[in-house]
């Protein structure tokens, strides 16, 4: 072969080798899933809270080691950034502080950098305009007034507007979660982003006489309104948010059906939602700051049994690859993801 042709061939081979895409180095980081949101996701009501989140120095996030994210079977590591009482702004990238903690999305960046995150799950909105906890307290007040028609008539007029005001806030929080993951080097398609709704804590199917003393002081029509109207409408609003944001949606509105607070009458052992619960230990960890709301902070939240079932359903949903599903109780008594 003439020398000039040999040189041309060598140069061509070298250029081709440089231009060929090289195989990406294997990502050896441990896989992880991360949860963000409020009390329903933090594990409020499940007990066994992480030290430092039990009221110490004003941190009442109540992150449970039994929360649903820790009951999933999706990755090598699980991280819970959710905090009791958090709203959409606390999840977002905004410079907010809640119970001494800053932005959940900002902390997600560090976790997603150190680990290979395969799923981020978000449950938020209840502490925005719906003001779910305050609404429950208002309804309890109505129970003590025998002449009151209950809280349902007023809520029926207000609830749609509250949900409409909440929706863009949750959308903005989800957009910030996407931004946080991009800042950590992830394409949108590299992980699953899931938004969930909320399970109804109450049912009208309680002991018609003793349900108040048993720990559920609500008028039965108010409990019926919550289960059959308020929670389904809340679910529909969040489903719309997920659709507009382009994220996956898991419907939890019926997840504790038949296991709501006080559904067991005198026997709460089969319930998945807490009745009114007073935690004297809060006085030990939080001191005088616990007096008031924090003493009963666990009330009407999913308990540890519920979180085990929710983790099972989340696992099924993510592995299914479906864009949306409902968590419903099957014939085996367990919670399953149904598409």
C-alpha positions in Angstrom: 0.0 0.0 0.0 1.4 3.4 -0.9 2.5 5.4 2.1 0.1 8.3 1.6 -2.9 5.9 1.5 -1.7 4.2 4.7 -1.4 7.6 6.4 -4.9 8.6 5.3 -6.3 5.3 6.5 -4.7 5.6 9.9 -6.0 9.2 10.3 -9.5 8.1 9.3 -9.4 5.3 11.8 -8.3 7.5 14.6 -10.9 10.2 13.8 -13.6 7.5 13.7 -12.6 6.1 17.0 -12.7 9.5 18.6 -16.2 10.2 17.2 -17.7 6.9 18.1 -19.8 7.1 21.3 -18.1 5.4 24.2 -20.0 3.2 26.5 -21.1 5.1 29.6 -19.4 4.2 32.8 -21.6 2.0 35.0 -23.4 4.0 37.6 -22.2 2.3 40.8 -24.2 4.6 43.2 -26.8 2.7 45.4 -30.4 2.9 44.1 -32.8 5.0 46.1 -36.4 6.1 46.4 -37.4 9.4 48.0 -40.6 10.7 49.5 -41.6 14.4 49.9 -44.7 15.9 51.4 -46.7 16.3 54.6 -47.8 14.3 57.5 -49.6 11.6 55.5 -46.2 10.8 53.8 -43.9 11.5 56.8 -45.6 8.7 58.7 -47.5 10.8 61.3 -49.5 8.2 63.2 -47.2 5.3 62.5 -45.0 5.9 65.5 -41.3 5.2 65.9 -40.3 8.7 64.8 -36.7 9.5 63.9 -34.8 11.2 66.7 -34.8 15.0 66.1 -38.3 15.0 64.6 -40.2 14.3 67.8 -40.4 17.9 69.0 -36.8 18.4 69.9 -35.8 22.0 69.3 -39.1 22.7 67.7 -38.9 20.0 65.0 -42.3 18.2 64.9 -41.9 16.6 61.5 -42.7 13.1 63.0 -40.9 11.1 60.3 -41.5 7.5 61.0 -39.2 4.7 60.3 -42.4 2.8 59.4 -43.6 5.3 56.8 -44.7 3.9 53.4 -41.5 4.9 51.6 -39.6 2.6 54.0 -42.1 -0.2 53.3 -41.5 -0.2 49.5 -39.4 -2.8 47.7 -38.0 -0.7 44.9 -34.4 0.3 45.8 -31.5 -0.3 48.0 -32.1 2.9 50.0 -35.2 4.8 51.1 -35.2 8.5 52.1 -38.1 10.3 53.7 -38.0 14.1 53.5 -41.7 14.6 54.2 -42.7 16.6 57.3 -45.9 16.8 59.2 -47.7 20.0 58.5 -45.8 20.9 55.4 -47.5 22.6 52.5 -46.6 22.9 48.8 -44.2 25.8 49.4 -42.2 23.7 51.9 -41.8 21.0 49.2 -40.8 23.5 46.5 -37.4 25.2 46.0 -38.6 28.3 47.8 -36.7 29.7 50.8 -39.2 28.5 53.4 -38.7 27.0 56.8 -41.1 24.6 58.5 -40.5 23.1 61.9 -36.9 24.3 61.6 -36.4 22.5 58.2 -35.8 24.1 54.8 -36.9 23.2 51.3 -37.5 19.5 50.7 -36.7 19.9 47.0 -33.3 21.4 47.8 -32.4 18.5 50.1 -33.5 16.1 47.3 -30.7 17.5 45.1 -28.0 16.2 47.6 -29.7 12.8 47.9 -30.1 12.4 44.1 -26.4 13.4 43.6 -25.1 10.8 46.1 -27.5 8.0 45.0 -29.2 6.8 41.8 -32.8 7.8 42.5 -35.3 5.7 40.6 -38.5 7.2 42.1 -39.6 10.4 43.8 -43.1 10.2 45.4 -45.0 13.3 46.6 -48.0 13.7 48.7 -48.9 17.3 49.4 -51.8 19.8 49.2 -53.8 19.0 52.4 -52.1 21.9 54.3 -52.6 24.4 51.5 -56.1 25.9 51.0 -58.0 22.8 52.0 -56.5 23.2 55.5 -57.5 19.6 56.2 -56.4 19.5 59.9 -58.1 22.8 60.7 -61.2 21.6 58.9 -61.3 18.4 61.0 -61.1 20.5 64.2 -63.9 22.7 63.0 -66.1 19.6 62.4 -65.3 18.3 65.8 -66.5 21.6 67.3 -69.8 21.2 65.5 -70.2 17.7 67.1 -70.3 19.4 70.5 -73.2 21.6 69.4 -76.4 19.6 69.4 -78.3 22.3 67.5 -75.7 22.5 64.7 -76.4 21.1 61.3 -72.7 20.1 61.2 -69.8 21.3 59.1 -70.9 19.7 55.8 -73.3 22.3 54.6 -70.7 25.1 54.8 -67.9 22.9 53.4 -70.0 21.8 50.5 -70.1 25.5 49.3 -66.4 26.2 50.1 -64.6 23.0 49.1 -64.5 23.3 45.3 -63.0 26.8 45.6 -60.4 25.6 48.1 -59.3 22.8 45.8 -59.1 25.1 42.8 -56.8 27.5 44.8 -54.6 24.6 45.9 -54.0 23.0 42.5 -51.6 25.5 41.1 -49.5 25.4 44.3 -49.1 21.7 44.0 -48.3 22.0 40.3 -45.6 24.5 41.1 -44.1 22.2 43.8 -43.9 19.3 41.3 -42.2 21.6 38.7 -39.6 22.4 41.4 -39.1 18.7 42.1 -38.4 18.3 38.4 -36.0 21.2 38.5 -34.2 19.8 41.5 -33.7 16.5 39.8 -32.4 18.2 36.6 -29.9 20.1 38.8 -28.8 16.7 40.1 -28.2 15.6 36.5 -31.3 13.6 35.8 -33.4 13.6 32.6 -37.1 13.6 33.3 -37.3 10.0 31.9 -34.6 8.7 34.2 -36.9 8.2 37.2 -40.5 7.9 38.1 -42.2 11.0 39.6 -45.4 10.0 41.4 -48.1 12.2 43.0 -50.6 10.5 45.4 -53.9 11.6 46.8 -55.1 11.0 50.4 -57.1 8.3 52.1 -60.3 9.1 53.9 -59.7 9.0 57.7 -63.4 8.7 58.6 -66.5 6.8 57.7 -70.1 7.3 58.6 -70.2 3.5 59.3 -69.4 3.9 63.0 -71.4 3.1 66.1 -74.2 5.6 65.8 -74.3 6.3 69.6 -70.8 5.6 70.9 -68.6 6.8 68.1 -67.9 10.1 69.9 -66.6 8.6 73.1 -64.8 6.0 71.1 -62.6 8.7 69.6 -64.4 10.0 66.6 -66.5 13.0 67.7 -68.0 13.8 64.3 -71.6 14.1 63.2 -72.4 11.1 61.0 -73.6 13.3 58.1 -70.3 15.1 58.2 -68.3 11.9 58.2 -70.4 10.7 55.2 -69.8 14.0 53.4 -66.0 13.6 54.0 -65.8 10.1 52.7 -68.2 10.3 49.8 -67.7 13.9 48.6 -64.8 15.9 50.0 -62.1 13.2 49.7 -63.2 12.1 46.2 -63.2 15.7 45.0 -59.8 16.2 46.6 -58.6 13.1 44.7 -60.0 14.4 41.4 -58.3 17.8 41.9 -54.9 16.1 42.5 -55.5 13.7 39.5 -55.9 16.8 37.4 -52.7 18.3 38.8 -50.8 15.1 37.9 -52.2 15.1 34.4 -51.2 18.7 33.7 -47.8 18.2 35.3 -47.1 15.0 33.3 -46.4 12.9 36.3 -47.8 9.5 37.4 -50.8 9.4 39.8 -51.7 7.0 42.6 -55.3 7.3 43.9 -55.3 6.6 47.7 -58.9 7.9 48.3 -60.2 4.4 49.0 -57.0 2.9 50.5 -58.3 2.5 54.0 -61.9 1.8 53.1 -63.5 -0.4 55.8 -60.5 0.3 58.1 -61.2 3.9 58.9 -61.0 5.4 62.4 -63.8 4.0 64.6 -65.0 1.6 61.9 -64.3 -1.2 64.4 -66.5 0.2 67.1 -65.2 -1.0 70.4 -62.4 -2.9 68.8 -59.8 -0.7 67.0 -57.4 -3.5 66.2 -58.4 -3.8 62.6 -58.3 0.0 61.8 -55.7 1.6 59.6 -56.5 5.2 60.7 -55.9 6.6 64.1 -58.7 7.8 66.3 -58.2 10.8 68.5 -54.8 10.0 69.9 -53.1 11.9 72.8 -49.3 11.3 73.0 -47.9 12.2 76.5 -44.4 11.4 75.2 -44.6 14.6 73.2 -44.3 16.5 76.6 -41.0 14.6 77.1 -39.4 15.5 73.8 -41.1 18.8 73.1 -41.7 20.2 76.5 -44.4 22.9 77.0 -44.4 23.4 73.2 -46.3 20.2 72.9 -49.3 21.5 74.8 -52.1 22.0 72.3 -51.9 20.7 68.8 -48.8 18.5 69.2 -50.3 16.4 71.9 -52.9 15.1 69.5 -50.9 15.5 66.3 -51.1 11.8 65.4 -55.0 11.8 65.3 -56.7 10.8 62.1 -53.6 9.7 60.3 -52.7 6.3 58.8 -51.1 4.0 61.4 -48.1 1.6 60.9 -50.4 -1.2 59.5 -51.7 1.2 56.9 -48.2 2.3 55.9 -47.1 -1.3 55.4 -50.1 -1.7 53.1 -49.5 1.6 51.3 -45.8 0.7 50.7 -47.0 -2.6 49.2 -49.3 -0.7 46.8 -46.7 1.9 45.9 -44.3 -1.0 45.0 -46.9 -2.7 42.8 -47.8 0.6 41.1 -44.2 1.6 40.2 -43.3 -1.9 39.0 -46.4 -2.0 36.8 -45.2 0.9 34.7 -48.8 2.2 34.6 -49.4 5.9 34.5 -52.1 5.8 37.1 -53.7 3.3 39.5 -55.9 3.0 42.5 -55.0 1.4 45.8 -57.9 -0.8 46.8 -58.3 -3.7 49.2 -58.4 -7.1 47.4 -60.1 -10.3 48.4 -56.9 -11.3 50.3 -57.4 -8.3 52.6 -54.3 -6.5 51.3 -54.0 -3.3 49.4 -53.3 -3.7 45.7 -52.6 -1.3 42.8 -55.4 -1.6 40.3 -55.1 0.1 37.0 
